[in-house]
Structure formats: C-alpha cells, structure tokens
C-alpha cells in the first residue's frame, strides 16, 4: 500500500517541527486577518473588478498569508518524505518564513492604504520569500525521476510561480511609472497563473501524496497523473495567451481544457478513494469535496466571462469561487488534518508514546468552522449575484467566525501537544 511505503523512514526525513508549524501558525493567523479585513470592506465586494482598498488587501492576505503559507509549510515537510530527497537546508526554509511574514503584512497594508513605499517593500519581501521557496522546491524536484504524479504538477506550479513573481514586480512598479498599455490584462493573467497555475497545480501534486496517505489507499496512477498535469498545463498556456492578447475564443478554449483537466483529476481521486482501506472518510473531506465542486464552478464562471457575460457580476463571482471557494476550502481541509498528523509524528521523540490524533483534534470547533465557512461562501455568492452589500457583510462576518473557530482548534492542538511532550 502507498501509505506504508510513503511512511517508511519518514521520521528520518522530517524537519524540526518548529519549521512547518511556523508556517501553519502564520496561515491560521492570516486566515483570521484576511476575513477581518474583508469584513471591514465587504460592501465593495459586489461589483469589484480590481484596484486598491480593503478587498484587494484581504485577497492577498488570504492568497499569500493562508494559501501560499500553507503550501510552503506542507512542501517543506512532505516533499522530502515523498521524494526521499533532501529539499534544502533548514535555515533556508526558516529564512523564507522570516521574509514572508513581514512582507505579507506590509503588502496588505500598502494595498489597503495606497502607501506606495510600504507596498513596494512588502512586495519585495514576498517575491524574495517565494523565489527562495521556488528554488528549494525545484532543487528537490530536479533529483526525482520516479514520482511523476507529484513532480509533473509541481513543475507546472513552479513555472507558474516564476511567471506570477515577474508579473507582480511589473504591476507594482507600474503603479508609480504608469507605462503599461493594458494593465487589466496583466492583472488578470497574474490572478489566473497564481490561482490555477501556482496554487492549483500544487493542489494536484499534494493530492497525489496526501489523499492516498490519509485514506490508506493505493497510489495515484502515474499515467493518469501525467495526463492531468499535461492537460492542465495546456489549458494554462491557452488561457494565458488568450488573456494577454484579449483573444476571447482562446480564453474560452482554455476554460474548456481546464474543465477537462478537472474531470481527469476527479476520476483519478475517485479511483484512489475506491481502493481505500479506511472506509469512513474523515470530516475534513467535506471541505476537500466542496473545494473540488467549487473549482468546477469557478471555471464555468470564467467560461461565461470569456463568452461575454457581464463582468460586473461574473468577475467578482469568479474570483470568489476560485480563491475562497476552491483553494481556501482545500487549504483549511488539509491544514486541519496535516497539523495533528505531524504533531503526532513528532511526539514521543524522547522515547514516550506518540500522542493520538483524536486527542489533538477538537472536532466541535472544526465543525463550527465548516458550517461558518459554508455559510460565508453561500452568502457572498448571493451578495455578488444580487448586488447586496449587507449580505456581503454578513458573509464576511460568518467567515471571520469560522476563522476564529479554526484558530481555536489550532490553539487547542498545540496546547495538548506541548502538554503531552512535557509529560512524556
């Protein structure tokens, strides 16, 4: 079974626990901050199509502070275990965290207030942190030739990250210079590559490792994994070409290919779940499955935009489905499972018994988060479609309540973990 092979010798390749848990703790805190800032500026979400202010600040607190932060912590910890290759020195992983945290804070502040110097400093720190992360991951992937279901999507993600960083620098510099002739097209390409390319392809690659491990199933089929990565990469290339050139039929074709890639991915995951030994799926799968469904809806919204649907309603709906619907649901689902898993793996290092996952997990708080998150998603979709700022405010407050519950789960987990370590 894949899970057994994956875990063989895993403890020998685990980083010091402080490194991944720093990233996860930051993700939990930025989760609360992102929803709080969104609640502050929620009235601007319906009809939002870019620019500065609280909405774009909240968006980056979530995309960088939660999604990218979670991806970095998971990659640093799980890639060396999965690939059986060292990822890089621990100090470099820590350095990326020290760069990224103040960078996200400064970037969010700069975007929210329009302070250009703060924005530029924040952007520079974020670009440096993500570039270091990309180099460490690429260094690991370059040594692996036997895990294509993981490495192929990860390479697409790293190529997308490189393009995202270049576009980010261009967009930030242009705020002072003002030379871009079609800034909206570049901004849309930046969003597309960040969401579907960088984070989306990391989701595909991580799913090939984490889902079989958590449900105790057979590994992802390598040929199927390659096919998903190849079709997704083609979809990205076509969609990016159409967005940059404003060729709408290419944008539409990219969406159709993206839907095809999602279909292949879902078939691949269904095969994994069908072969599982753990027949009852754990509660965190509710968020994963909801994310997969909302990913399809995000691509459907993108296709409607490419075919000429009104942008004032569809553009913010597309962004909401992509970031908060698909990616945030998936990230919080994985976080609530990987945090106790790693804490249990690291526990008992001094010779005592490892702590049980069930002891570390406060399920009622996670249930509260899932309910509040689901309500926030539904309310905001209604607010955007109906152009109702009050509904948008209620959605953001519901999301904030869920984020606080999730923070409570993380606090309980760490308290119980430390108590166990002191007593062992």
N, C-alpha and C positions, 0 to 999 in steps of 0.2 A: 504494500500500500504506500501511496505517496507520502502520507503524513509521517509514517515511520521512517522512510528514507530521508525526508526533509529534516527530521529532528535528530538524526544520528550525529552525534558530536556537536550539536548546536550550541551547547553551553561554552564550548571552546572558542566559538566564533562570536559570542555576544560581546557587545561593547560594555564598558562600565555603565551601570543603569542610569547614572546621572545624565548621560548624554541624550538618549532618546526621551527620557522623561522631562528634560528641559523643554524639548520641542513640543511635547504633548501638553505640558502645563501652559506653555505660551499659547497654544492653539485653544485651550479651554478659556483662557482669559480674553483672547481676542474675539472669541465667539460671543462672549458677553458684551464686549466693547462694540463689536460690529452691529449687533442688534440694538444696543442702546443708541448709537449714533443714527441708525436708521429710524428708530422711533422718534428721534428729535426732528428729522427732516422728512418724515413719512408722507407728508402732504404733497411732496414733489415727485413721488414715485409714479403715479398715474401720468402718462404723457412724457415721462423722462426719456430723453434721447441724447444724453451726454452733457458735458460741461463740468463745472466745478460744483462745490457745495457739499452738503451733508450726505446726499445719496451716493455720489461717486466716492466720497471718503469711506462710507460704510461698505461699499462694494469692495474696495481694496483692503479694508480691514478683514473682510471675510475671505477674499480670494488669496491674499498673501498671508494674513495672520492665522487663518484656520486651515485652508486647503493646502497651500504650499508648505506651511509649517508642519502639518500632519504628514504630508508626503515626504518631507525631508527626514523627519524622525523615523518614519517607517522604513524608508530606503536605507538609511544608515544602519539600522538594526537588522532588517530582514534580508537585504540583498547579499551580504556576506554569508549568511546562513544558507540561503537558497542556492547561490552560485558556487559556494565553497571556495571563494576567492576573497582576499582582503580588499576592503573598499578604500581604505586610506588611513592615515594616522588619526588617532583620536583628537589630537589638538586641532587638526584642520576641520573636523566635524564641529568641534566646540566653537572655533573661530567663526564659522558660518552662522551659528546661533547668536554670537555676540554682535555680529554685524547686522543681522536681520532684524532683531527686536527693535533697536532704536531706529533703524531705517523705516520699519512699518509705522511706528509712532509718528515720526517726522513726516513721512509721506502722507499719512492720513490727515495730519494737522495742516500740512500745506495745501492739500486738495480741498479741505473743508473751509479754510480761511482765505485761500488765494495768496498766501505768503510765498513768493517765488523762491526765495533763498532756502527756506525750510523745506519746500517741496524738492528742490534740486539736491540738497544734502540727503534727504530721505531716499530719493530715487537712486542716488549714487551708492548708498549703503546697501539698498535692496539688490541692485544689479550686481554689486560685488559678492554679496552672500549667495545669490542664486548662480552666479557664474562659478564660484568655488564648488557649490553643490554639483553643478553640471559636470565639472572637470573630474570630481571624485567618482561620480557615477559612471561617466564614460571610461575612466581608467579601469573600473571594475568590469564593465561590460566587454571591454576590448580583450579581456583574458578568458572569456567564456565562449565556447562554441557548441555546448551540449544542452542548452536550455532555451530554444527559440521561442517558446510560448511566452517567456518572460522577456528575453533580450530584444526581440524584434519590436514589440510595442515600446519598450524602454528607449530604444534608439530613436524611434519616431518622436517620442516625448522629448528627448534631449535636443534633437534637431529643431523641434518646435520651440523649446525654451530659448535656444540661441536666437531664433528669429524674433521671439517676444521681447527679449532684452534689447536687441538692436532697435526695434520699433519703439520701445519705451523710452530709450535715450533720445531718439529723433523727436518724439512727441513732446517730451519735457523741454528739450532745447528750443523747439519751435514756439513754445509758449512765450518766450522772450524775443525770438528772432522773427517769427511770423512769415516764413518763406514757403511753407507747404501750400501747394495749389489745391490739394484735395485732402485736407486733414480728416474729415469724416471717414473716408475710405481706409486710411491708415489706421485710424482708431478702431474701426470695425474689424480689420484684419488682425490687429493686436488682440482684440477680445476673442475672435474666432480661434486663433492659434493658442491663446492661453487656456481657453475653456476646453475645446475639443482636442487640441494638439497636446499641449504640455500635461494638463491635469487629466484629460480624458484618456490619453494613452497610458499614463501611469496607472489609472484605474484598471485598464485592461491587463497590464502586466502584473500588478499586485493581485488581481483577482485569480490569476493562474497559480499563485503561491498560496494566498491566504484562504480562499474559499475551500479548496480541497483539504487544507490542513485543519480548518475549523470543523468541517463536517466528516472528516476521516473518509475520504473517497479516493478513487483512482485519479492519477494526474490528468491535467488537461492534455488533450491530444495535440502533439506538436504540429502536425499538418494543419489542423483546424486553427491553432493559434497563429501560425504563419499567414493563413488566409485572412483572418480577421485583421491582422496588422497591415497586410498589403492593401486590402480594400479600403481600410480607414486612411492609410497614407495617401492613396489615390484620391479619395474624397477630399482630404485636406488640400492637396495640390490644386485640384479643380476649383474648389470653393475659394481658395486664396486668389487664384488667378482671376476668377470672376469678380471678386470683391475689389481687388486693386484696379482692375480695368473697367469696373462697372458694367460687366457683361452679364446680364441677369439670367440668361439661359445657362451660363456656366455655373452661376451660383445655385440655380435650381438643380442642375445635374449633380453638383457637389452634395446637396442635401439628399438627393435620391441615393447616391452612392453611400452616404453616411448612414441612411436608414438600412441599406443592405448590410453594412458592416455591423450595425447594432443587431440585426436579425441573426447574423452568423455568431455574434458574441452570445446572444441569449440561448441559441441552440447549444453552444459549447458549455455554457453554465448549466443548462438543463441536464446535459449528459453527466456532468460532474455530480449534480445533486441526485440523479437517478442511481448512481453507483455508491452512494454514501453508506457508511456503517451507522452513523448517528442519524437515526430515522426522524427524530423530532428536531426540527430546526429551532435554534435559539432565537429569543426575541429580537436580537439585533438585525436579523434577516428581514424584519418588517421594513426597516429603513433602506436596506440594500435593494429590496424588490421595488419599493416606492421610487427610489432613485432611478432604477432601470426604466420603469414606466414613464417617468417624467423626462428622461433623456429622449425617448421617442417623441414626446410632445414638444420638446424644445426644437427638435429637427423639423417637425411638422410646422411649427410656427416660423422657423427660418425659411422653409419652402414657401409658405404663404407670403412672406415678405418678398422673396425673390420673384414671385409671380404677380406682385403689385398690390398686395393687401395694404391697408392704411398703416403707415409706420407709427403714428402717434399711439395706437393701441398695441400693435403687434410687436414693436421693437422692445418696449419695456417688458412685455409678457415673455418674449424670447429670452431676454437676459435673466429674468426671474426664474424661469423654468431651468435654464442652464446652470446658473450658479447656486441658487438657494434650493431649487427643486432636485436636480440630479446630484450635483457634486457635493453640496453640503449634507444632503441626506446620506450619501455614501460615506463621506468622511466621518460623520458622527457615529454612523453604524460601525465602522471599522474601529474607531477610537474606543468605543465602549467595550469592544471585545479584545483588542490588542493590548490595552493598558493592563487589565487584570492578568492576561496571559503572560506578558513579560514580567510583571511583578511576581507572579508565581514561579516563573522560570528562574528569576534572580534570587528568590527567597531560599533560605536554608543553605546559603553558601558556606556558612561556618560549620556545617555538618548536621544542622537540625532538619526537621521535616519541612518540606515546601508547604506554603500556605495554599489552601484550596481556593479555586476561582470563585466558588459560591460564597465563601466568606468575605471576599474582597468586593463583591458586586452588590450594590444597593438597588435592587430591581425596581422598587416603587418609584425612586427618583428617575430612573431611566424610562419607566412607563409614563411618568409625568412629562418628561422631555419629549417623548414620541408624540404624545397627544397634543402638546402645545405647538410642536413643530408642524405637525399635520394641519392644525387649525390655522397657523400663520400662513402656510403655503396656500390653503384654500381661500382664506380671506383676502390675501394680497392679489391672487388671480382675479377674484371678483372685483376688487377695488380697481384694478387696471382696466378690466373689460368695461366696467360700469362708470369709470372715471369718478370714483368716490374717495376723496381724501380721508374721510372719517374711517372708512373700512381699512384703508392703508395703515392708519394709526393703530387701530385695533390689531391688525395683523402683526405689526412690529412689536407691540406690547406683548402679544402672545408668544412671539419668537423669543423675546427677551426673557419671559418667564421660563420658557423651555431651556434657554441657555443657562439660566441660574440654577435650574434643577440639574442640568448636566454638570455644572461646576460643583454642586453639592455631591454628586456621585463621585467625581474625581477626588474631592477632599476626603470623603469617607474612605475611598480606596487607599489613598496614601497614608491616612491615619492608621488604618488597620494593618497595612503592610509594615509600617515602621514599628507598630506595637508587636507584631509577630517577630520581627527581626531582633527587637530588644529582649524578647522572652526566650529566644532560641539559643 
